[in-house]
Amino acid sequence: MKKFVYIVTDRNRKSLHVGMSSDLIKTLDFYKQMPSLFFDCGEQLTRLVYFEEFKTEAQALSRFKVISRFTRMQKERMVRACNPNWIDLTIGLDFEHIISSKKLTNQVNLPFILS
């Protein structure tokens, strides 16, 4: 089963939160639906800016422990290395999830002709 290590942030990039999950989409939905009891609207952790995928929980846990000990500057460097504009990666995950869960019915079978 896949495991993910991720970093989420708020819209102002004030706080960076490192987490680990087996279902990234459900976890991100939880962050978005979390009531604003603990954060004001600007500080809600709703932007996925970095994630890594692992095959085993042991690998993910090991990486999670390493990233959790990083300083803020190290985390920012890591995010900027693959996401320099700090774009919310949730959109791509949602699209990938929709495509993988649907069976494509509009594919056309073309005959294979050797010339």
C-alpha positions as CSV (number, residue, x, y, z in Angstrom):
1,M,0.0,0.0,0.0
2,K,1.3,3.5,-0.9
3,K,2.3,5.9,1.8
4,F,2.8,9.6,1.4
5,V,4.9,12.2,3.2
6,Y,3.7,15.7,2.5
7,I,4.1,19.3,3.4
8,V,1.0,21.6,3.6
9,T,1.0,25.3,4.2
10,D,-1.4,28.2,4.6
11,R,-2.0,30.8,1.9
12,N,0.6,33.2,3.4
13,R,3.2,30.4,3.8
14,K,3.4,31.3,7.5
15,S,3.4,27.7,8.8
16,L,4.7,24.5,7.2
17,H,3.3,21.2,8.4
18,V,4.9,17.9,7.7
19,G,2.6,14.8,7.7
20,M,2.3,11.2,6.6
21,S,-0.8,9.5,5.2
22,S,-1.9,6.5,3.2
23,D,-4.7,8.4,1.5
24,L,-3.5,11.9,0.6
25,I,-6.8,13.1,-0.9
26,K,-8.8,12.2,2.2
27,T,-6.2,13.8,4.4
28,L,-6.3,17.0,2.4
29,D,-10.1,17.0,2.5
30,F,-9.8,16.8,6.2
31,Y,-7.5,19.8,6.3
32,K,-9.9,21.8,4.2
33,Q,-13.0,20.8,6.2
34,M,-11.3,21.4,9.5
35,P,-13.1,24.0,11.4
36,S,-11.3,27.3,12.0
37,L,-11.3,26.8,15.7
38,F,-7.5,26.6,15.8
39,F,-6.6,28.9,12.9
40,D,-8.1,32.0,11.4
41,C,-9.0,31.9,7.7
42,G,-5.5,32.9,6.6
43,E,-3.7,30.3,8.6
44,Q,-5.7,27.2,7.6
45,L,-3.4,24.6,6.1
46,T,-5.0,24.0,2.8
47,R,-2.2,24.1,0.2
48,L,-0.3,20.9,-0.6
49,V,3.1,22.1,-1.8
50,Y,5.2,19.0,-1.6
51,F,4.8,15.2,-1.3
52,E,6.7,12.0,-1.7
53,E,5.3,8.6,-2.4
54,F,6.7,5.4,-0.8
55,K,5.9,1.7,-1.2
56,T,6.2,0.8,2.5
57,E,5.2,2.4,5.8
58,A,8.7,1.9,7.2
59,Q,10.2,4.0,4.3
60,A,7.6,6.7,4.7
61,L,8.1,6.8,8.5
62,S,11.8,7.1,8.2
63,R,11.5,10.0,5.7
64,F,8.8,11.6,7.8
65,K,11.2,11.7,10.8
66,V,14.0,13.2,8.7
67,I,11.8,15.9,7.2
68,S,10.2,16.7,10.6
69,R,13.6,17.6,12.0
70,F,14.4,19.9,9.1
71,T,14.6,23.6,9.9
72,R,12.1,25.9,8.1
73,M,14.8,27.0,5.7
74,Q,15.6,23.4,4.7
75,K,11.9,22.7,4.2
76,E,11.5,25.8,2.0
77,R,14.5,24.7,0.0
78,M,13.1,21.3,-0.5
79,V,9.7,22.7,-1.6
80,R,11.3,25.2,-4.0
81,A,13.5,22.6,-5.6
82,C,10.4,20.9,-7.1
83,N,7.7,23.5,-6.7
84,P,9.3,26.9,-7.1
85,N,6.1,28.9,-7.3
86,W,4.5,27.1,-4.3
87,I,1.5,26.0,-6.5
88,D,-1.2,24.0,-4.7
89,L,-0.6,20.4,-5.9
90,T,-4.1,19.3,-4.8
91,I,-5.6,20.1,-8.2
92,G,-3.3,17.7,-10.0
93,L,-4.0,15.0,-7.4
94,D,-7.8,15.5,-7.7
95,F,-7.5,15.2,-11.5
96,E,-5.4,12.1,-11.3
97,H,-7.8,10.5,-8.8
98,I,-10.8,11.3,-11.0
99,I,-9.1,9.8,-14.1
100,S,-7.9,6.7,-12.4
101,S,-11.2,5.9,-10.8
102,K,-13.2,6.3,-14.0
103,K,-13.1,3.8,-16.8
104,L,-12.4,5.5,-20.0
105,T,-15.1,4.7,-22.5
106,N,-14.3,7.2,-25.2
107,Q,-11.2,5.4,-26.4
108,V,-11.2,4.5,-30.1
109,N,-9.6,1.2,-31.2
110,L,-7.7,1.8,-34.4
111,P,-6.5,-1.1,-36.6
112,F,-2.8,-1.6,-36.6
113,I,-1.6,-1.5,-40.2
114,L,2.0,-2.4,-41.1
115,S,3.3,-0.6,-44.2
